[in-house]
């Protein structure tokens, strides 16, 4: 197998956008520079991935871009990373591939273009909305197809039983409706949402902050294996990379960008779920929030999102309401909430007044009902037959009373 320099030279001379050398170049970049760096993304967009790597390794790249790589410029493990990925059933998906989710990630491109040129004025890297250089993907499904109809479900790791129940139900119901659940694979809300989708036989996507070959948290290793069988594990970091703290913050933008909207099930006053919701809002995606008990510290963040008028978050309580918010206009409407029917439904004002005037036990004459209801006796006589047909009133032989019903004094056994 050729060296990196030889692969880059071959790619540059071929002009083929999907040349293996292009993939080698992006594999090298994924390890050399931490994701979310605006200046590197701009440089790669300007000169292309192959030329960017050649200039970085030769020292010909601008000083500001070289500084982003630092001592990693001497490291070269792109071929080893690609082979390791292949051994664990993963692959590197690059923007030049057909399965690259270009449409879903376009919002990140628009956001990155608006970033100032002066680095001192740019958004902090952990919060910047920057497209990924490449994505390491584990699983057989096509990335672009799986995330086409997808919803992000995020929340607290230290979730309550209520939160996990809601997340699991949302994941299951969304999966039944043909939607993909995208989350972070963590304990708590993330894991419950993934399991709910898997229980429905639907694919789900876990966006990781480490290599796709490295299960983190380790307690979810069996879950990651199941996800990879029918869905996808996705990461910006090459195989073997550790889940460093700052990487969790960076990966949140991918959950927001790859999905049509983000649902926050439980979130404390300061949480990664809140950060994901804010990124979704900046990308123009709906922010949906499940309310919780006002006494729960793990729902404080949810309620604060709902109180933020500029954020425009919507309260949701079911998968149907989620799909209505993120689905197609006019075709994914949620059914109205069913209200229990009552025998009084549809009664006129006069009939209701006569019904309310009827006693529970002893029957009374129509004259008495007219006096209590405040109407003429003839009006009482006109509505009583209809009330009797509806089994709301009963003639006792001496007068009228309410019809006996189960659980009320005088009801028949």
N, C-alpha and C positions, 0 to 999 in steps of 0.2 A: 504494500500500500504506500502511496506517495506521501511525502511530508506535507505539512500545512502549506509551506511556501510553494511547493510544486502544484498542490491542489488549487491554490489561489491563482497561480499563473495560468493554469489550464482553464479555469473558469473565466478569467479576464480575456483570454484569447478566443474562447468559444462564443461568448456573447449569449449563452443559454441561461435564461433566468432561473431555471431549476437544475443547473449543473451541480453535481455533488460538491464542488468547491464552494458554491454559495452556501450550502448547508453547513459545511465545515466552518465557514467564516462566521455564520450566525451562532453556531455552537460555541465557537471561541468567544464571541462577544457576550454570550449569556453567562459565561463564567468570569470574564475579565471585568465587566462593569455591572454594578448593582442596578436592577431595574428601576424605572421611574426617573431616570436622569434626562432632563430635557435636552441639554447640549449634545449629549452623545446621540440621541435619537435624531436630532436635526442634522448632525454630521453624517450619519449613516444614510439619511434620506437624501442628502446633497450629493454624496460621492458614491453611494452604494455600499453594501456590506463587504464585498471583496476588497475594494480599494480602501475602505475604512480600516480593515484589519491590516492590510499591507502597510499603510501609512503609520498606524499605531505601532506596529512591530519594528518599523525602520526608523521611527522618530520623526517622520515627516509631517505628522498630524499637528494641528494647532496645539500650542502649549496647554491651553485650558482643557482641551479634550484629553491630551496625554495625562494630565493630572488626575482625571477621573479613573484611569486605569491603574496608575501607580506601579507598584512592584509586580502586580499580576501580569504585566506585559511580558515577563520572562516565562510565564507558565504556558505550557501548550499541552492540553489534554483533550482537545476537541475529538480526535478519533477515538480515544479511550472512552469518552463520555457517550459517543454515539454507539459504540459497541456494548457498553454497559446497559444503555437504554434498550438495545435490541434484545439483550439477554433476559430482561425483565418484562418483555412484551410492550415496550414503549417506543416512541419515535419522536423526532423533532419536527414540529409543524412550523413552517416559516411563511412569511407573507407572500412568497412566490408560489406557494402550493394552492391547489384548487380548493382544499378543505379549510383554508384560512378564513376565519369568520370576519371578513372585511367589513361587511355591513354593520355587524354588531359593534365592532371596534372603531367605527368611523367617528363616533362621538368623541373618543379619546384623541383622535387626530385633530379635530376641530379645537378641542380644549388646549392641546399642546401648541398649536399654531398661535394662540392668543397669549402664550407666556412671553414675558419681556425678554429682550436679548441680554440685558444686564443680569448676570447671575445673582447679584445681590438683591435684585427685586423679584426674582422668581419664587414660585411657591416651593416650600420645603419638599424635598424629594419624597418623604413618606406620605405626603398629601397631594403631590402633583398628579395631574391626570395626563399620563403619557402612554402612548401605545407600547405594547411589548415588542422587543426585538425578535423574539421567537417564543414558542411555547412547547415545552416537553409534555407529551400526551401519552398516557398509558391506558390502553383499552382499544377494542376493535372498531368502535363506532366512529363515524366521521364527526369531527369537531363542529363544523359549520352546521350540519344537520341537527345535531343534538341540542345546540343552544339556540336554534332558530325560534322555537317556542319554549322559552324557559323563564323561570321566576326565581329570584334569589330569596332564600329564607334564612335569616340570620338571627342571632340572639345570644344570650348569656351562656357561658360554659357552666356556671354553677346554677343551672336552671331549677325551677321548682317543678313539682309533679304536674301542676297546672300547665306550665309552659311546655314541658315535654309532651304532654297529651295534645295540646293544641298544635304544636309543630308536627307531631306524628300524623294527626288527622289531616292537616293541610297538605303534607307531603303525599299522603295516600290519595286524597281526593284530587289533587292536582295531577298525580300520575294517572288516575283513572280517566281524567279528561284529556289525556294526551299531552300534558305539559311536563317539561323537564325541571326538576328541582336542582338548583345550584346553591351550594353552601361551602363551608370551609372545612368540613370533616372533623371538627372539634367535638369535645364532649358536650353534653347538654342539648341545646336547641339544634345545633348543626346535625349532630348524630341522629336525633329523633326525626328530623325532616328527611334525611337520607334513608333511614330505615322505613319510614312511611312510604316513600316512593318505591323502594325495592319491594315492599309487601304488595304493592299494586302491580308489580311486574313491569314497572316503568324505569327507563334509564335515569340516572342522576349523576351530577358532576360535582366532584370535590376539588376546589381550588386550593392548592397546598402552598405553604410557605417554606417548603423544603423539597428535596428531590423526590420524584414520583416513586422511587424504589425504597424510600425510607418512611415507614409508617410512623406518623406522629399525629396525635399521641399513640404510643404503642398499644394502649388498651383498645384502640379502634382498628388494629391490624386486620382482624377478620372482616370488619366492615369495609375497609379499603379493598380487600380482595374481592368482595361481592360487588362493590361499585365498579371495579375494573372489568368484571365479567360482562356486565350489561351496559355500563355507562363509561365514564372517563375520570381519570385522575389527571389534573392539569397543574403545571407549575412553570414559573419563569426561570427556575434555578435548575442546573444540571443534576443528574443522578449523584447521590452521595452528599449533597449540600445539607447543612444543618438548619433547623428551624430557628434562626436567630430572631430576637424580639422585634427588631425593626422591620423584618420581612413580613410579619403579620400585618403591619400597617400598610405596607406597599401592596400586598396582594388584594386588599379590600377593594381597590379600584377595579380589579378584574371581575369580581363578583357583580359589582354594579354595572360594569360595561357589557358583559356577556349576556345579560338578562334584560327582559322587557320592563322589569320593575323589581323592587326589593321590598320584602315583607319583614318587618321587625316584630318578633314575637315577645321576647323579653329583653330588656336592656337596663342596666343600672344607670346611675346619673352620669357616669363616664365609662364608655364601653366601645369596643371595636364595632359592635352592631350599629351604634349611632354614627360612627365614622363612615361606615359603608352606606348608610342612608343619606348622609350629607353628600357623598360622592355621587350617588344616584341622582340626587336632585340637581347637582351641577351639570350632570350629563343629560338632563332633560327627561329622566326616567321617573315614573311614578314611585312615590314613597308611600308604602302601606303599613299601617301599624295596628297590631292587636292590643287592645287595652287589657289591663290587669287590675287586680285589687289596689285601691288607693293606699292600702296599708303595706304593700309589698315594695321593698327597696329595689327589687329586680324589675319593677315596672315603672320606676321613676323616669328613666330615660324614654320609655315609650310615651308617657304622658307629656313629657316636655316636647317631644317631636310633634305631638298633636297640637300642643299650644302654640307652636311656632307658626304664625300666620304666613310668613315669607316662605317657609318650606313647603306649605301646601300639602302636608301629609293627609292621607285619607284613612279613616277608621274602617277596619274590616274584621269580620267575625267568621268568615267561611271561605272555602276555596272558590265558591261561585262568585263571591264579591271580589276576590282577587282577580279572577279571570275577566270579570267585567271591566276592571280597571286597566288591565294590560292587554286584553284581547282586541279583536277587530270590532270596529264601531258597528253596532246594530246586530251583530251575530253572536256575541258572547255575553248577552245580558243576563244578569242574575234574576231568578224568579223572585217575585215579591214574597216577603215573609208571611207565612201562613198564620192566620189568626183563628183561634177557636170559634166555631160558629155558635150562635146563641139563638134559642127559639124567639127571642125578642127582635132579632134582626129583621128589618123591613116593616115592623109595625108602625102604624101612624102614631102621631102624638096623642090622639084621643084614645086609641087602643092601649097605649102604654099607661095612660092615666087611669083607665078603668081597671087594667090589670093590677096596678099598684094599689088600687082601692079595695081589691078583693082580700078578705081575711084568709088566714091559713086554715083554721079549723071550722068555725061555724059559718054556714051559708047565710047570706044577707039578701035582702030584696034589692031589685034594681034601683028603687028610689034612694036607698042608702048609698049605693055605689055612685049614683049621680051626684049626691050631696058631697061625698068625699072627693070625687073626681072633678067637680066643678063644671058640670055639663047638664044637658037636658036628659030626662029619662028615656026619650025616644032614641037619643044618640047611644045610650048605654045598651038598649035593646038591639040596636043595629050592629054593634061590634061584638056582642057576647057570642053569637053563633060562630063567628070566625075564630074567636079565641078558644071556643070549645073544640072546634075541628082541629086546631093546632095543639090540642091537649094541654092547654095552659090554664083553663078554668074548668070547673065541674059543678053540675047542678046536683044539689044534695036532696032535693025533694021539697025543701023549704026555702032555699036560697042559693046564691052563688058563692063559691070559694075557689081558692087556688087549687089546681089539680095536684094530688099527692105525688111526690117524687121520692126516689130513694134517698134515705138519709135525713128526710124532713119529718117532723112529727105528723102522724096521721098517714104516712106512706104505707102502701100495701107491702106485705112481706114478699 
